Amino acid sequence: MERERGDDSINVRVVDPMPGYAELFSRGYTVMVSALRDCRTCGVELSKRTLLDNAYITWAEVGLFFVCAVMWTLMRRSLTECLFQPAARWFRLQPKDAAKMPESAWKLTFYSMSWSYSVYLLFFTQYSFFQDPPSVFYDWKSGMVVPTDIAIAYLIQGSFYGHSIYASIYMDVWRRDSVVMVMHHIITLALITFSYAFRYHNIGVLVLFLHDVNDIQLEFTKLNVYFKTRGGGYHPMNNIISNIGCVSFSVTWFWFRLYWFPLKVLYATCVTSLKSVPNIPFYFFFNCLLFALLLMNIYWFLYIVLFVVKVLTGQMREVNDVREYEEEEEQKKAGPLAEQGGDWDHQNSVKEGKHVQNGIVKDKHL
């Protein structure tokens, strides 16, 4: 929140310090309960009217979204076949690592690009959303024009998450949290779509910045895990890099998603948004989606804690993804014949361009 100080000729805006967790939950709870009590006419009819009056999105923008979503899918397939899979064969990765390496390489490529663009918007332009989160709602107007540079960021991210819903089901390796991952993509796409339509694009840029950095570190770390055993030998440097990446990933996950995200984003959307726009449309809808995103961040942080506990107790000596299904478990379920032929089938599946999900060989879909 900014306060104006000065005489009649000079007005200086002073940025309030970032709140703490106690202030977030106490003030957030008070404000939301008060807003709920004041909303005597809330209901389906009011929601429909609010949606029609304040949501602005054209059919051309919808069409461009689908075109770009298909483009990401085709680009991923092209890079996988022309670059990532040949690289896996050239480095002679183990079959199980060669099957997963293209996915991580693709995601590292995209998130590095998208996060770099978010950094540019927040720190190298006139926007001050990171330093002053309440400013995301200053001068908000229904149907206001979205700046071109932010509209580009929304098109990139929205179409990618549209692609990711499909990719998580048919292209990615299936993991223990894959269902939650699909839910995450759906919620993220809903937030991107509705925040753009309702012109909450400023807060959207901040949300994307606070989340993409962890995906870069995750995929970079996983690539080093895959590359530490290659060409018939063990490469300790990749193991060292993966360990450093794991520590960095754990710290930044908490710092960006569990510290900055709630105290910068949720405080702005729950508390200060009503001060700038008293009758802000779909207040509860957006805050519920953002809190759902926070809960999923906490859910995945439990995997990080589980990983740290396994390392400290000696149950795990090397960095691995604790979300992965263990191949040994799948082989035990399949029986002794699968144990004898499992590795041969896995190698053949990689050669034939098939996909491994939960230890089961499946054809890839496009």
Secondary structure, 3 states (H helix, E strand, C coil): CEEEECCCCCCEEEECCCCCHHHHHHHHHHHHHHHHHHCCCCCHHHHHHHHHHHCCCCHHHHHHHHHHHHHHHHHHHHHHHHHHHHHHHHCCECHHHHHHHHHHHHHHHHHHHHHHHHHHHHHCCCCCCCCCHHHHHCCCCCCCCCCHHHHHHHHHHHHHHHHHHHHHHHCCCCCCCHHHHHHHHHHHHHHHHHHHHCCCHHHHHHHHHHHHHHHHHHHHHHHHHHHCEECCEECHHHHHHHHHHHHHHHHHHHHHHHHHHHHHHHHHHHHHHHHHCCCCCCHHHHHHHHHHHHHHHHHHHHHHHHHHHHHHCCCCCCCCCCCCCCHHHHHHHHCHHHHHHHHHHHHHHHHCCEEEECCEEEECCC
